[in-house]
């Protein structure tokens, strides 16, 4: 379908009470504006984002993730409001879908329903049990005849349950005629996009109401709204993955990023957090563990472990209170209380309790390379850069600051000193 998409993202979002632009606040690991772009990108190649407040910051963020997005800067001083945002926007195609950048819960399916209508204007409408506080959409004979703000409603109109969801499909020809005619003769001195509905009705155009789900067309205007949207998004994400075979214990306690991926039979216990573009394949993530932008395959992690970005785990067991950062482990066991950073560890190696890689010298990070079938005793420190070859034993409590060759035992301890009867002498007993 030939379609242009306009995403309105120029508002200041003062109710968010934040220095971050409203549309860049994250929901399930991704700025809310990006969720809107994702929803339309599959069926449209002409997307324009209208910006004003912190425009350069938003534009930079978009350009890092997307290619081909166009931008229009609203002259908000001369033309404030949603109608003002549309002034000067150029559309390539004959039908124009107008969206808001603060509606991150919209799905491709719900938008397909909106654009499939055959009205001159397809207008999204929500049916609420309690419509108090909303402008009412007056419908007669299957067409919208008026939008009435609550303060202007008659007692009969106040009983109307249909309200405006704020998204429209409009023929380009109407956009080109109606937007220049908008005025700001109202109490707010703003140009309202909704005024095009009255213009269309006055010309006997068909304004078709398209009923949509409230949960998908929910706007985000405050941190409270942000939290509610996050909850809805998380329920949607987890439901989808559970339908695809991922097991979750107490899913309400689990967080899954919108960019995370799962394959095979995975099990997530309570309190797990899967962040960023992590990919989990046929693995068990135990309670209260955190996985950040990591790849985990045929492994178990936790409880209470942290797998940090750029880590790759295959056929590996990571136990409680173990932290892995920017490391590759294959066929490794690290059962408890260890830190592995900037390391490469091969098959059959066992990392004892309290082992740490000393990877940072205060200026730069350094690499630790550990071969196959290495046994590293508890409370050892591996001072990088260092290489430990295959089939090596590291005695408990050792500090390793030199390369260890294949088959060697490495042991670094201060000799044990014993003084007979010192306890009684010290305490004078």
C-alpha positions in Angstrom: 0.0 0.0 0.0 1.3 3.5 -0.9 1.4 5.2 2.5 3.2 8.0 4.2 3.6 8.0 8.0 4.0 11.2 10.1 5.0 10.7 13.7 4.5 13.7 16.0 7.3 13.9 18.5 7.8 17.7 19.0 6.3 18.1 22.5 8.3 19.2 25.5 6.8 16.6 27.8 6.9 18.8 30.8 4.8 16.4 32.9 7.7 13.8 32.7 9.7 16.2 34.9 12.9 15.1 33.2 15.8 16.5 31.1 15.4 13.5 28.8 13.1 14.1 25.9 9.8 12.4 26.5 9.9 10.2 23.5 13.4 8.9 24.4 12.3 7.5 27.8 12.8 3.7 27.5 10.1 1.1 27.7 11.3 -2.5 27.9 14.8 -1.4 26.9 13.9 0.8 23.9 12.9 4.5 23.6 9.2 4.7 23.3 9.4 6.5 20.0 11.3 3.5 18.6 8.4 1.2 19.4 6.2 3.4 17.2 8.7 3.4 14.4 9.0 -0.4 14.6 5.2 -0.7 14.3 5.1 1.1 11.0 8.5 0.2 9.4 7.3 -3.1 8.1 4.6 -1.6 5.8 5.9 1.9 5.0 9.1 3.3 3.5 8.1 7.0 3.8 8.4 7.9 7.5 8.7 11.5 8.8 9.3 12.4 12.4 8.2 15.9 13.5 10.6 17.4 16.1 11.0 20.6 18.0 12.1 20.2 21.7 15.7 18.8 21.8 15.3 18.0 18.2 19.0 17.3 17.6 19.2 14.8 20.4 16.2 12.8 19.2 17.4 12.9 15.6 20.9 11.6 16.6 19.3 8.7 18.6 17.1 7.8 15.6 19.9 7.9 13.1 21.9 5.5 15.2 19.2 2.8 14.9 17.4 3.5 11.7 18.1 4.3 8.1 16.0 6.5 5.8 13.9 8.3 8.5 13.0 11.8 7.4 12.7 14.8 9.8 10.6 17.9 9.9 11.3 20.7 12.5 8.1 22.3 13.8 8.0 26.1 14.0 6.5 25.8 17.4 6.8 29.5 18.1 4.7 30.6 15.2 2.6 27.4 14.9 2.2 25.6 18.2 0.0 22.5 18.7 -0.6 19.3 16.9 -2.0 21.1 13.8 1.0 23.4 13.8 3.3 20.3 13.8 1.8 19.3 10.4 2.4 22.6 8.7 5.0 22.2 6.1 5.2 18.4 6.3 5.6 16.9 2.8 4.1 13.5 2.1 5.0 11.3 -0.9 1.9 9.0 -1.0 -1.8 9.5 -1.4 -2.7 8.3 2.1 -1.1 9.7 5.2 -1.1 7.9 8.6 -0.6 10.4 11.5 0.7 9.0 14.8 2.0 10.2 18.1 5.5 9.4 19.3 4.3 8.9 22.9 2.1 5.9 22.1 4.7 3.0 22.4 2.1 0.2 22.8 0.7 0.4 19.2 1.2 -2.7 17.2 1.4 -3.3 13.5 -1.8 -5.3 13.6 -3.8 -2.5 15.1 -2.5 0.0 12.6 -3.3 -2.3 9.7 -6.9 -2.3 10.9 -6.8 1.5 10.9 -5.3 1.9 7.4 -7.6 -0.7 5.9 -10.7 1.5 6.4 -12.0 3.1 3.2 -13.0 6.5 4.7 -11.7 9.8 3.5 -10.4 10.0 7.1 -10.1 6.9 9.3 -10.2 8.0 12.9 -9.1 5.8 15.8 -11.8 5.6 18.5 -11.7 4.0 21.9 -14.9 2.9 23.7 -14.6 3.6 27.4 -16.9 2.6 30.3 -16.0 5.8 32.0 -15.3 8.5 29.4 -15.1 11.4 31.9 -12.3 13.8 31.0 -12.2 12.9 27.3 -13.5 14.6 24.2 -16.5 12.6 22.9 -16.7 11.4 19.4 -20.2 11.8 18.1 -21.1 9.1 15.5 -24.2 9.1 13.3 -25.0 6.5 10.7 -21.5 4.9 11.0 -19.6 8.2 10.4 -18.1 10.7 12.8 -20.0 13.9 12.8 -18.3 15.8 15.6 -15.7 15.8 18.3 -17.0 17.6 21.4 -14.7 18.6 24.3 -16.2 17.5 27.6 -16.7 21.1 28.8 -18.9 21.7 25.8 -20.9 18.4 26.0 -24.6 18.4 26.5 -25.9 16.0 29.2 -26.7 13.5 26.4 -23.3 13.8 24.9 -21.6 13.2 28.2 -23.2 9.7 28.2 -21.3 8.9 24.9 -18.6 6.2 25.5 -16.6 6.8 22.3 -13.5 9.0 22.7 -10.7 10.1 20.3 -7.6 7.9 20.4 -5.6 10.5 18.5 -4.4 8.6 15.4 -5.7 9.3 11.9 -5.5 8.0 8.3 -6.1 10.9 6.0 -6.1 11.3 2.3 -3.2 13.4 1.1 -5.5 15.7 -0.8 -7.3 16.6 2.4 -4.1 17.2 4.3 -2.9 19.6 1.6 -6.1 21.6 1.7 -7.0 21.5 5.4 -3.7 22.0 7.2 -3.1 25.5 5.7 -6.6 26.5 6.8 -6.1 25.7 10.5 -6.2 28.6 12.8 -5.5 29.2 16.5 -8.8 31.0 17.5 -9.1 29.1 20.8 -8.3 29.6 24.4 -4.9 27.9 24.1 -3.9 29.8 21.0 -2.8 26.5 19.4 -3.4 24.9 16.0 -5.4 21.7 16.6 -5.2 18.7 14.2 -8.7 17.7 15.3 -10.1 20.7 13.5 -9.6 18.8 10.2 -12.5 16.5 11.3 -14.9 19.4 11.3 -13.7 20.6 7.9 -14.2 17.1 6.5 -17.7 16.8 8.0 -18.6 20.2 6.6 -17.6 19.0 3.1 -19.6 15.8 3.6 -16.4 13.7 3.6 -16.6 10.2 5.1 -14.9 10.3 8.5 -14.9 6.6 9.4 -14.5 5.6 13.1 -12.2 2.7 13.7 -12.5 1.1 17.1 -9.2 0.2 18.8 -8.1 -1.3 22.1 -7.3 1.2 24.8 -4.3 -0.7 26.0 -2.6 -0.3 22.6 -3.4 3.4 22.1 -2.4 4.5 25.6 -0.4 7.8 25.6 2.5 8.3 28.0 2.7 11.8 29.6 4.2 11.1 33.0 6.4 8.7 34.9 3.3 7.0 36.2 2.1 6.5 32.6 5.5 5.2 31.8 5.3 2.6 34.5 1.9 1.5 33.4 3.0 1.2 29.8 6.1 -0.8 30.9 3.8 -3.2 32.7 1.6 -3.7 29.7 4.6 -4.1 27.4 6.2 -6.6 29.7 3.0 -8.7 29.9 2.9 -8.7 26.1 6.5 -9.7 25.7 6.4 -12.5 28.3 3.1 -13.9 27.0 4.6 -14.1 23.5 7.7 -15.9 24.7 5.8 -18.3 26.9 3.6 -19.2 23.9 6.8 -20.0 22.1 7.9 -22.4 24.8 9.9 -20.4 27.3 9.1 -21.5 30.9 8.9 -18.8 33.5 8.5 -19.2 37.3 6.4 -16.3 38.6 6.5 -14.3 35.4 5.3 -11.1 37.1 8.7 -10.9 38.8 10.7 -11.3 35.6 11.9 -8.6 33.2 12.6 -9.3 29.5 13.9 -6.6 27.2 12.0 -6.1 24.0 15.2 -6.9 22.0 16.0 -10.1 23.8 15.7 -13.4 21.9 15.1 -17.0 23.0 15.6 -20.4 21.2 15.0 -23.9 22.3 13.6 -24.9 25.7 14.6 -22.1 28.2 13.7 -21.8 31.8 13.7 -18.4 33.7 13.2 -18.5 37.4 11.7 -15.7 39.5 13.4 -12.3 39.7 15.4 -12.8 36.5 16.3 -9.8 34.4 17.2 -10.3 30.7 18.4 -7.0 29.3 19.5 -5.6 26.0 20.0 -7.7 22.9 20.7 -10.9 24.9 20.1 -14.2 23.2 19.4 -17.3 25.3 19.4 -20.8 23.7 18.3 -23.9 25.6 19.5 -22.6 29.0 18.4 -22.3 32.6 18.6 -18.8 34.2 18.1 -19.2 37.9 16.5 -16.8 40.4 17.6 -13.2 40.7 20.2 -13.4 37.9 20.9 -10.6 35.5 21.9 -11.1 31.9 23.0 -8.0 29.9 23.6 -8.1 26.1 25.1 -11.6 26.4 24.9 -14.8 24.5 24.1 -18.0 26.5 23.7 -21.4 25.0 23.2 -24.8 26.7 24.2 -23.4 30.0 23.0 -22.7 33.5 23.4 -19.3 35.3 22.8 -18.4 38.9 21.1 -18.0 41.2 22.1 -14.4 41.8 24.7 -14.2 39.0 25.4 -11.4 36.6 26.4 -11.9 33.0 27.5 -8.5 31.6 27.7 -7.3 28.0 29.8 -9.0 25.3 29.9 -12.3 27.2 29.5 -15.6 25.5 28.7 -18.8 27.5 28.4 -22.2 25.9 28.0 -25.5 27.7 28.9 -23.6 30.9 27.8 -23.6 34.5 27.8 -20.3 36.3 26.9 -20.4 40.0 25.7 -17.9 42.6 27.5 -14.6 43.1 29.6 -15.0 39.9 30.1 -12.0 37.6 31.2 -12.5 34.0 32.1 -9.5 31.9 33.2 -9.4 28.2 34.4 -13.0 28.3 34.1 -16.2 26.4 33.5 -19.4 28.3 33.0 -22.8 26.7 32.5 -25.9 28.8 33.5 -24.1 32.0 32.4 -24.4 35.6 32.5 -21.3 37.9 30.4 -22.3 40.9 30.5 -19.4 43.2 31.9 -16.0 44.2 34.1 -15.2 41.2 34.8 -12.3 38.9 35.8 -13.2 35.3 36.5 -10.1 33.1 38.1 -9.8 29.7 38.9 -13.5 29.6 38.8 -16.5 27.2 38.4 -19.8 29.0 38.3 -23.2 27.2 36.6 -26.6 27.8 37.0 -28.6 31.0 38.3 -25.7 33.1 37.1 -25.3 36.7 37.1 -21.9 38.4 37.3 -22.2 42.2 35.5 -20.0 44.7 36.8 -16.4 45.1 38.9 -16.5 41.9 39.2 -13.1 40.1 40.8 -11.9 36.9 42.7 -8.7 37.7 42.0 -7.2 34.3 42.3 -3.4 35.0 45.6 -1.7 35.8 44.0 1.8 36.4 44.6 2.8 32.8 43.7 -0.1 30.5 41.9 -3.4 30.5 44.0 -6.6 29.8 43.1 -10.1 28.6 43.3 -13.4 30.5 43.6 -16.5 28.4 42.9 -19.9 30.0 43.2 -23.2 28.1 41.5 -26.6 28.5 41.3 -28.7 31.6 42.7 -26.0 33.9 41.9 -26.3 37.6 42.2 -22.9 39.4 42.1 -23.2 43.2 40.0 -21.0 45.4 40.9 -17.4 46.2 43.4 -17.1 43.4 44.2 -13.9 41.5 45.1 -13.9 37.8 46.9 -10.7 37.0 46.3 -9.8 33.3 47.7 -9.9 30.8 48.4 -13.6 31.4 48.0 -16.9 29.6 47.5 -20.2 31.3 47.9 -23.1 28.9 46.1 -26.5 28.9 46.3 -29.1 31.7 47.4 -26.7 34.5 46.9 -26.7 38.2 46.7 -23.4 40.1 47.0 -23.9 43.9 44.5 -22.2 46.1 45.4 -18.7 47.2 47.9 -18.1 44.4 48.6 -14.9 42.7 49.5 -15.6 39.0 51.3 -12.8 37.2 53.3 -14.8 34.7 52.3 -17.2 31.9 51.9 -20.8 32.9 53.0 -23.6 30.5 51.0 -26.8 29.7 51.0 -29.4 32.4 52.5 -27.3 35.2 51.5 -26.7 38.8 51.6 -23.0 39.7 51.7 -22.2 43.4 52.3 -18.9 45.1 52.0 -18.8 48.9 53.8 -17.2 51.8 55.2 -20.0 54.0 53.1 -20.8 56.9 54.6 -19.7 60.3 53.5 -21.4 63.6 54.5 -20.2 67.1 53.8 -22.7 69.9 51.9 -21.3 72.9 51.5 -17.8 71.4 47.8 -17.7 72.3 48.4 -17.9 76.0 51.3 -15.5 75.9 49.3 -12.9 73.9 46.3 -13.0 76.3 48.5 -13.6 79.4 46.6 -16.7 80.5 
